């Protein structure tokens, strides 16, 4: 992945982000200069350090994962994660796997969605 789109793994009703945001603010969090809570409202929250289209070549992060039966992967743009808490995302996916993308986009738009919103689940 590149930029601030994310991939989440939901396994046995436990969800976790398995990608790293390539943003200035994420780097500040990793360097322990600001907290995750401060990052959510930081004025440079959308400043990307790596993204597709910024240069002629970008090296994406590539990771290998063991996949288990019933694992669910959710890929999404920041248009979703800026509007919906991760806990709510996990809840929606667990309750309605097949319709989760449609439901999550609607929830983000209902919450005032101002950015493009892309959601894909792999079940």
C-alpha positions, 0 to 999 in steps of 0.5 A: 500500500501507499499513502493513507489508504488502509488495509484491516484484518478482521480475524476471530472478531478482532480487527487490526490495521495491518498497513502503515500510513505514509503521512507526515503526522504518522511519522510524528506519532512514530517518533513520539512527538505527538499522540495518536489523539493529537494526530487525528486533528493535526493541521497537516494530517493529510500531508503524504510522504509517499503516494501513487502519482507523486513521482514516476516510481513509488515503492509500495509496502508489500507484506506476506500474511498467512490467511486463515479460514474466515479472515476478512480483509477490508481495504479503504481510503481515508474518506472512510477512516476520517469519518468512522471510528475503527471500532465501528468499522469492525462492528459493521463488518462482523455484523454484515460481511457482504454488505459492509462496504455499502453500509460503511460508505453510507455511514461515512456520508451520513457523518458528513463525508467530504472526501472520496470514499472507497471500501472493499472487503475480501471475505 
